[in-house]
Amino acid sequence: MNKKRVVIKVGTNVMTNRDNRIVGPILNELVRQIAVVYENGYMPVLVSSGSAIAGKEVLGECRAKDDSTRRQIYSSVGQPRMMRHYYSLFHDHGMRCAQILATKRDFSPGKHRENMINCYEGLLDEGIVPIANEDDAVSLTLSMFSDNDELASLVAELINADALIILTDTDGLYTGHPDDEDSRKIQEVHHGEEVEQYVQKSRKGEGEGRGGMKSKLKIAKETARKNIPTYIANGKQQNVIVDILNGKKIGTKFYA
């Protein structure tokens, strides 16, 4: 019997503190939950941000003046650091992981896409957790993903996932700012519902990730339209992944 498949996307704002430093216990809790859902019959794929922040922690300020070049440098330095973290954490749980770096071109119909499918299917068949990220070192500006939310959606479609979970630092989609007393969380959204007016503008610094709630909402609705239930939930909430897959009403669910 084939295991159900779930794509879990974790954003930079989940794995960092307010000083924009990566928090080890959060990564540990993330991997612990992935180990649990694996034992519960799911085959997980992790789409992880964080390479740019991880590189910036190592290098500090960078001499490159061009924004794109700086991002390439930070990400190139930070990516192996992130994988070292993940390799160690998965190993502690008796699991194996692998790195898949992709550009948007790899999802276009043809040999690149077929090659991606072969790679994912081979890893999943071996019980290895693929960890996906954009290949920032070689991605061209015109063909970059809008953010890792888009990458996660494309991966979910590629492997025919049963669910996509997008983890952020809020509990879901709200009717206003999450901190406002009169703001309420929206439990479910049909892909055709007009809820864009509730999205708040986000302000992010360099290395903090490109995706805000506007992007997450767009991607969640598009993914749900493909009959892949999609959730936006708080990645800093304990056991959030396990609880969602156990049917608890956590975060905001998007459905077809």
C-alpha beads as a LAMMPS data file, in Angstrom:
LAMMPS data file: protein, C-alpha beads

256 atoms
255 bonds

1 atom types
1 bond types

-500.0 500.0 xlo xhi
-500.0 500.0 ylo yhi
-500.0 500.0 zlo zhi

Masses

1 110.0

Atoms # bond

1 1 1 0.000 0.000 0.000
2 1 1 1.436 3.346 -1.043
3 1 1 1.905 5.955 1.636
4 1 1 0.016 9.217 1.376
5 1 1 2.211 12.133 0.388
6 1 1 2.430 15.498 2.094
7 1 1 4.531 18.516 1.152
8 1 1 5.547 20.677 4.104
9 1 1 6.880 24.152 3.400
10 1 1 8.670 25.975 6.207
11 1 1 9.460 29.658 5.780
12 1 1 12.368 31.687 7.066
13 1 1 10.099 33.517 9.515
14 1 1 9.269 30.199 11.209
15 1 1 12.824 29.047 11.813
16 1 1 14.263 32.378 12.977
17 1 1 13.879 34.553 16.060
18 1 1 13.308 38.307 16.092
19 1 1 17.049 38.850 15.610
20 1 1 16.855 36.858 12.355
21 1 1 18.940 34.000 13.691
22 1 1 18.039 30.383 13.014
23 1 1 16.651 28.638 16.108
24 1 1 17.845 25.037 16.458
25 1 1 14.974 23.773 18.661
26 1 1 12.439 24.875 16.035
27 1 1 14.214 22.836 13.359
28 1 1 14.379 19.913 15.778
29 1 1 10.626 20.110 16.441
30 1 1 9.960 20.293 12.697
31 1 1 11.979 17.136 12.006
32 1 1 10.437 15.355 15.020
33 1 1 6.982 15.932 13.562
34 1 1 8.083 14.765 10.125
35 1 1 9.352 11.559 11.738
36 1 1 5.974 11.101 13.442
37 1 1 3.914 11.581 10.280
38 1 1 6.260 9.217 8.445
39 1 1 5.550 6.538 11.039
40 1 1 1.831 7.343 10.740
41 1 1 1.762 6.417 7.070
42 1 1 2.741 9.591 5.226
43 1 1 5.701 10.135 2.931
44 1 1 6.809 13.728 3.601
45 1 1 8.623 16.169 1.344
46 1 1 10.122 19.239 3.005
47 1 1 10.449 22.546 1.162
48 1 1 12.780 24.612 3.315
49 1 1 13.778 28.235 3.164
50 1 1 16.569 29.629 5.334
51 1 1 19.687 29.337 3.187
52 1 1 20.094 33.108 2.715
53 1 1 19.724 33.806 6.434
54 1 1 22.082 30.930 7.251
55 1 1 24.672 32.372 4.864
56 1 1 24.264 35.858 6.281
57 1 1 24.893 34.501 9.783
58 1 1 28.227 33.119 8.564
59 1 1 29.372 36.018 6.395
60 1 1 27.821 39.063 7.997
61 1 1 27.956 41.946 5.549
62 1 1 28.796 41.102 1.945
63 1 1 30.916 43.301 -0.362
64 1 1 28.751 42.610 -3.435
65 1 1 26.698 45.666 -4.400
66 1 1 24.195 43.880 -6.626
67 1 1 21.161 42.476 -4.764
68 1 1 20.990 39.357 -6.908
69 1 1 24.699 38.614 -6.464
70 1 1 24.413 39.087 -2.696
71 1 1 21.534 36.636 -2.566
72 1 1 23.525 34.126 -4.600
73 1 1 26.468 34.433 -2.224
74 1 1 24.410 34.180 0.954
75 1 1 22.392 31.241 -0.352
76 1 1 25.429 29.380 -1.685
77 1 1 27.168 29.643 1.681
78 1 1 24.027 28.951 3.713
79 1 1 22.600 25.974 1.825
80 1 1 25.222 23.410 2.956
81 1 1 24.870 24.756 6.487
82 1 1 21.110 24.143 6.395
83 1 1 21.624 20.641 5.028
84 1 1 24.147 19.868 7.751
85 1 1 21.476 20.784 10.319
86 1 1 18.851 18.642 8.617
87 1 1 21.138 15.670 8.003
88 1 1 22.041 15.535 11.689
89 1 1 18.452 15.952 12.886
90 1 1 16.997 13.329 10.559
91 1 1 19.829 10.955 11.442
92 1 1 18.915 11.334 15.125
93 1 1 15.409 10.105 14.249
94 1 1 16.704 7.163 12.232
95 1 1 15.742 8.776 8.938
96 1 1 17.533 9.744 5.764
97 1 1 17.191 12.964 3.798
98 1 1 18.351 14.284 0.443
99 1 1 18.766 17.700 -1.129
100 1 1 16.961 18.718 -4.320
101 1 1 17.760 22.167 -5.678
102 1 1 15.615 23.289 -8.588
103 1 1 14.942 26.190 -10.911
104 1 1 11.600 27.037 -12.487
105 1 1 12.818 25.560 -15.757
106 1 1 12.924 22.113 -14.141
107 1 1 9.124 22.084 -13.846
108 1 1 8.454 22.913 -17.491
109 1 1 7.050 20.055 -19.604
110 1 1 9.797 17.969 -21.176
111 1 1 12.974 16.200 -20.132
112 1 1 13.742 18.508 -17.177
113 1 1 10.345 17.776 -15.603
114 1 1 10.623 14.049 -16.302
115 1 1 14.025 14.057 -14.647
116 1 1 12.596 15.796 -11.574
117 1 1 9.797 13.235 -11.323
118 1 1 12.288 10.375 -11.560
119 1 1 14.398 11.906 -8.790
120 1 1 11.483 12.453 -6.395
121 1 1 9.934 9.060 -7.103
122 1 1 13.263 7.311 -6.579
123 1 1 13.851 9.023 -3.231
124 1 1 10.297 8.442 -2.005
125 1 1 10.457 4.767 -2.974
126 1 1 13.578 4.457 -0.808
127 1 1 11.878 6.142 2.161
128 1 1 14.203 9.144 1.902
129 1 1 12.849 12.602 2.739
130 1 1 13.536 15.043 -0.122
131 1 1 14.419 18.564 1.038
132 1 1 13.702 21.051 -1.737
133 1 1 14.831 24.619 -2.216
134 1 1 15.380 26.969 -5.117
135 1 1 18.824 26.781 -6.672
136 1 1 19.539 30.454 -5.974
137 1 1 23.127 30.149 -7.175
138 1 1 22.082 29.614 -10.795
139 1 1 18.481 30.874 -11.011
140 1 1 17.992 33.726 -13.446
141 1 1 15.893 36.654 -12.248
142 1 1 13.323 36.208 -14.998
143 1 1 12.840 32.518 -14.223
144 1 1 12.981 32.577 -10.416
145 1 1 10.127 31.244 -8.342
146 1 1 8.109 34.058 -6.816
147 1 1 9.054 32.412 -3.488
148 1 1 9.231 28.943 -1.935
149 1 1 5.446 28.857 -1.596
150 1 1 5.304 28.575 -5.385
151 1 1 8.035 25.918 -5.350
152 1 1 6.104 23.913 -2.741
153 1 1 2.944 24.046 -4.838
154 1 1 4.799 22.851 -7.936
155 1 1 6.385 20.005 -5.981
156 1 1 2.980 19.012 -4.573
157 1 1 1.560 18.836 -8.087
158 1 1 4.651 17.009 -9.384
159 1 1 4.364 14.142 -6.880
160 1 1 0.538 14.080 -6.721
161 1 1 0.564 15.029 -3.042
162 1 1 -2.423 14.405 -0.799
163 1 1 -1.853 17.675 1.074
164 1 1 0.294 20.805 1.166
165 1 1 1.054 22.473 4.504
166 1 1 2.502 25.986 4.372
167 1 1 4.019 26.933 7.724
168 1 1 4.356 30.593 8.614
169 1 1 4.476 32.680 11.798
170 1 1 0.725 33.344 12.049
171 1 1 -2.128 30.952 12.861
172 1 1 -3.679 31.270 9.408
173 1 1 -5.606 33.813 7.348
174 1 1 -7.368 36.480 9.411
175 1 1 -10.063 39.032 8.589
176 1 1 -7.627 41.743 9.689
177 1 1 -4.261 42.029 11.374
178 1 1 -3.780 38.906 13.535
179 1 1 -3.065 41.083 16.595
180 1 1 -6.287 43.104 16.322
181 1 1 -8.961 42.188 18.871
182 1 1 -11.785 42.298 16.315
183 1 1 -9.890 40.143 13.813
184 1 1 -10.948 36.517 13.480
185 1 1 -9.247 33.547 11.882
186 1 1 -10.863 32.090 8.790
187 1 1 -11.155 28.320 9.208
188 1 1 -11.834 27.293 5.604
189 1 1 -11.637 28.899 2.184
190 1 1 -13.057 27.529 -1.055
191 1 1 -10.685 28.254 -3.919
192 1 1 -13.316 30.492 -5.548
193 1 1 -13.943 32.680 -2.492
194 1 1 -12.793 36.310 -2.615
195 1 1 -10.783 36.797 0.586
196 1 1 -7.893 38.835 -0.796
197 1 1 -9.128 42.005 0.924
198 1 1 -8.054 40.536 4.273
199 1 1 -4.379 40.280 3.385
200 1 1 -2.026 42.639 5.199
201 1 1 1.094 44.073 3.580
202 1 1 4.354 42.521 4.756
203 1 1 7.695 44.234 5.317
204 1 1 10.733 42.003 4.979
205 1 1 14.431 42.735 5.103
206 1 1 17.199 41.195 3.050
207 1 1 17.475 37.452 3.511
208 1 1 14.102 37.211 5.253
209 1 1 12.330 35.450 2.397
210 1 1 10.247 36.731 -0.505
211 1 1 6.824 35.385 0.389
212 1 1 4.151 37.154 2.420
213 1 1 0.515 36.261 3.143
214 1 1 -0.576 37.635 -0.236
215 1 1 1.626 35.062 -1.957
216 1 1 0.540 32.277 0.395
217 1 1 -3.120 33.008 -0.261
218 1 1 -2.620 32.984 -4.037
219 1 1 -0.620 29.750 -3.971
220 1 1 -2.999 28.036 -1.525
221 1 1 -6.005 28.759 -3.730
222 1 1 -4.205 27.641 -6.887
223 1 1 -3.062 24.407 -5.236
224 1 1 -6.506 23.677 -3.818
225 1 1 -7.942 24.116 -7.305
226 1 1 -5.793 21.118 -8.316
227 1 1 -7.584 19.000 -5.663
228 1 1 -4.673 19.210 -3.226
229 1 1 -6.000 20.388 0.173
230 1 1 -3.718 23.178 1.365
231 1 1 -3.206 24.557 4.851
232 1 1 -1.664 27.790 6.108
233 1 1 -0.704 27.384 9.765
234 1 1 1.676 28.530 12.484
235 1 1 4.925 26.586 12.231
236 1 1 5.944 27.638 15.740
237 1 1 2.898 25.943 17.236
238 1 1 3.831 22.630 18.819
239 1 1 2.719 19.500 16.921
240 1 1 1.020 21.570 14.215
241 1 1 1.855 19.218 11.319
242 1 1 0.763 16.091 13.174
243 1 1 -2.447 17.742 14.357
244 1 1 -3.409 18.939 10.868
245 1 1 -2.916 15.486 9.365
246 1 1 -4.916 13.998 12.244
247 1 1 -7.869 16.151 11.187
248 1 1 -7.759 18.842 13.852
249 1 1 -9.046 22.266 12.759
250 1 1 -5.779 24.181 12.879
251 1 1 -4.774 27.037 10.621
252 1 1 -6.765 27.885 7.492
253 1 1 -7.726 25.086 5.113
254 1 1 -8.115 25.700 1.384
255 1 1 -10.081 23.190 -0.647
256 1 1 -11.431 22.713 -4.170

Bonds

1 1 1 2
2 1 2 3
3 1 3 4
4 1 4 5
5 1 5 6
6 1 6 7
7 1 7 8
8 1 8 9
9 1 9 10
10 1 10 11
11 1 11 12
12 1 12 13
13 1 13 14
14 1 14 15
15 1 15 16
16 1 16 17
17 1 17 18
18 1 18 19
19 1 19 20
20 1 20 21
21 1 21 22
22 1 22 23
23 1 23 24
24 1 24 25
25 1 25 26
26 1 26 27
27 1 27 28
28 1 28 29
29 1 29 30
30 1 30 31
31 1 31 32
32 1 32 33
33 1 33 34
34 1 34 35
35 1 35 36
36 1 36 37
37 1 37 38
38 1 38 39
39 1 39 40
40 1 40 41
41 1 41 42
42 1 42 43
43 1 43 44
44 1 44 45
45 1 45 46
46 1 46 47
47 1 47 48
48 1 48 49
49 1 49 50
50 1 50 51
51 1 51 52
52 1 52 53
53 1 53 54
54 1 54 55
55 1 55 56
56 1 56 57
57 1 57 58
58 1 58 59
59 1 59 60
60 1 60 61
61 1 61 62
62 1 62 63
63 1 63 64
64 1 64 65
65 1 65 66
66 1 66 67
67 1 67 68
68 1 68 69
69 1 69 70
70 1 70 71
71 1 71 72
72 1 72 73
73 1 73 74
74 1 74 75
75 1 75 76
76 1 76 77
77 1 77 78
78 1 78 79
79 1 79 80
80 1 80 81
81 1 81 82
82 1 82 83
83 1 83 84
84 1 84 85
85 1 85 86
86 1 86 87
87 1 87 88
88 1 88 89
89 1 89 90
90 1 90 91
91 1 91 92
92 1 92 93
93 1 93 94
94 1 94 95
95 1 95 96
96 1 96 97
97 1 97 98
98 1 98 99
99 1 99 100
100 1 100 101
101 1 101 102
102 1 102 103
103 1 103 104
104 1 104 105
105 1 105 106
106 1 106 107
107 1 107 108
108 1 108 109
109 1 109 110
110 1 110 111
111 1 111 112
112 1 112 113
113 1 113 114
114 1 114 115
115 1 115 116
116 1 116 117
117 1 117 118
118 1 118 119
119 1 119 120
120 1 120 121
121 1 121 122
122 1 122 123
123 1 123 124
124 1 124 125
125 1 125 126
126 1 126 127
127 1 127 128
128 1 128 129
129 1 129 130
130 1 130 131
131 1 131 132
132 1 132 133
133 1 133 134
134 1 134 135
135 1 135 136
136 1 136 137
137 1 137 138
138 1 138 139
139 1 139 140
140 1 140 141
141 1 141 142
142 1 142 143
143 1 143 144
144 1 144 145
145 1 145 146
146 1 146 147
147 1 147 148
148 1 148 149
149 1 149 150
150 1 150 151
151 1 151 152
152 1 152 153
153 1 153 154
154 1 154 155
155 1 155 156
156 1 156 157
157 1 157 158
158 1 158 159
159 1 159 160
160 1 160 161
161 1 161 162
162 1 162 163
163 1 163 164
164 1 164 165
165 1 165 166
166 1 166 167
167 1 167 168
168 1 168 169
169 1 169 170
170 1 170 171
171 1 171 172
172 1 172 173
173 1 173 174
174 1 174 175
175 1 175 176
176 1 176 177
177 1 177 178
178 1 178 179
179 1 179 180
180 1 180 181
181 1 181 182
182 1 182 183
183 1 183 184
184 1 184 185
185 1 185 186
186 1 186 187
187 1 187 188
188 1 188 189
189 1 189 190
190 1 190 191
191 1 191 192
192 1 192 193
193 1 193 194
194 1 194 195
195 1 195 196
196 1 196 197
197 1 197 198
198 1 198 199
199 1 199 200
200 1 200 201
201 1 201 202
202 1 202 203
203 1 203 204
204 1 204 205
205 1 205 206
206 1 206 207
207 1 207 208
208 1 208 209
209 1 209 210
210 1 210 211
211 1 211 212
212 1 212 213
213 1 213 214
214 1 214 215
215 1 215 216
216 1 216 217
217 1 217 218
218 1 218 219
219 1 219 220
220 1 220 221
221 1 221 222
222 1 222 223
223 1 223 224
224 1 224 225
225 1 225 226
226 1 226 227
227 1 227 228
228 1 228 229
229 1 229 230
230 1 230 231
231 1 231 232
232 1 232 233
233 1 233 234
234 1 234 235
235 1 235 236
236 1 236 237
237 1 237 238
238 1 238 239
239 1 239 240
240 1 240 241
241 1 241 242
242 1 242 243
243 1 243 244
244 1 244 245
245 1 245 246
246 1 246 247
247 1 247 248
248 1 248 249
249 1 249 250
250 1 250 251
251 1 251 252
252 1 252 253
253 1 253 254
254 1 254 255
255 1 255 256
